[in-house]
Amino acid sequence: AGAVLDAPAITDTTLPLLVYSHGYGGNMDMATYLMRQIASHGAVVVALEHTDGTASFTTLDNGDSLKFAPRMLSGEEQLER
């Protein structure tokens, strides 16, 4: 939806860079609509995915899944304590 896979690099100009870092419990896809809009005006946009448990869901490089806040107890676990 607007992104081009393996698009040729633009080398004859300097473009602004925006680095998007999601908040606690978010993920790199949360603001895709906004990041696409910014990119359409000439900025290079990079979205990071945190691998420390602060993302809502992450797939690590080795293929393992990391759930949000893995050290937090679920609601049920909290009631059982």
RADAUR-V245277 format. One record per residue. RES is the residue in three letters. PHI is phi as a letter, one per 40 degrees, with the letter a starting at -180 (999 if undefined). OMEGA is omega in radians with two decimals (NA if undefined). D_CENTER is the distance of its C-alpha to the mean C-alpha in Angstrom with 1 decimal. Layout:
RES/PHI/OMEGA/D_CENTER ; RES/PHI/OMEGA/D_CENTER
This chain:
ALA/999/3.09/16.9 ; GLY/h/3.14/17.5 ; ALA/c/-3.13/15.6 ; VAL/b/3.12/18.1 ; LEU/c/3.10/17.8 ; ASP/f/3.09/19.6 ; ALA/c/3.12/20.6 ; PRO/c/3.14/23.1 ; ALA/c/3.03/22.2 ; ILE/c/-3.04/23.8 ; THR/b/-3.05/26.0 ; ASP/c/3.14/28.5 ; THR/a/3.06/26.6 ; THR/b/-3.12/24.2 ; LEU/b/3.07/21.1 ; PRO/c/3.14/19.1 ; LEU/b/3.04/15.7 ; LEU/b/3.10/12.9 ; VAL/b/-3.12/10.1 ; TYR/c/3.09/7.4 ; SER/b/-3.08/6.6 ; HIS/c/3.10/6.1 ; GLY/c/-3.13/9.5 ; TYR/d/3.13/11.3 ; GLY/g/-3.13/10.8 ; GLY/c/3.04/7.6 ; ASN/a/-3.03/4.3 ; MET/c/-3.12/1.3 ; ASP/c/-3.01/5.0 ; MET/d/-3.03/7.0 ; ALA/b/-3.11/8.4 ; THR/d/-3.13/8.8 ; TYR/d/-3.13/12.5 ; LEU/c/-3.13/12.6 ; MET/c/3.08/10.8 ; ARG/c/3.14/13.2 ; GLN/c/3.12/16.0 ; ILE/c/3.14/15.5 ; ALA/c/-3.12/15.4 ; SER/c/3.10/18.5 ; HIS/c/2.99/20.3 ; GLY/h/3.10/20.0 ; ALA/c/2.97/17.1 ; VAL/c/-3.07/14.9 ; VAL/b/3.10/11.2 ; VAL/b/3.10/8.6 ; ALA/b/-3.13/4.8 ; LEU/c/3.00/4.5 ; GLU/b/-3.13/4.0 ; HIS/c/-3.12/7.2 ; THR/b/-3.12/10.2 ; ASP/b/-3.14/12.7 ; GLY/g/3.13/12.7 ; THR/c/3.06/10.9 ; ALA/c/-3.13/8.0 ; SER/c/3.08/9.7 ; PHE/a/-3.13/9.8 ; THR/b/2.95/9.0 ; THR/b/-3.10/11.2 ; LEU/c/-3.11/12.6 ; ASP/d/-3.12/14.3 ; ASN/c/3.11/17.6 ; GLY/g/3.11/16.5 ; ASP/c/3.08/16.7 ; SER/c/3.08/14.7 ; LEU/b/-3.14/13.7 ; LYS/c/3.11/14.1 ; PHE/c/3.06/13.2 ; ALA/f/-3.03/15.8 ; PRO/c/-3.14/17.9 ; ARG/c/3.13/20.8 ; MET/c/3.08/21.2 ; LEU/c/3.06/24.0 ; SER/c/3.11/23.8 ; GLY/d/3.13/26.0 ; GLU/c/3.12/28.7 ; GLU/c/3.11/28.6 ; GLN/c/-3.14/29.1 ; LEU/c/-3.11/32.0 ; GLU/c/-3.08/33.6 ; ARG/c/NA/33.8
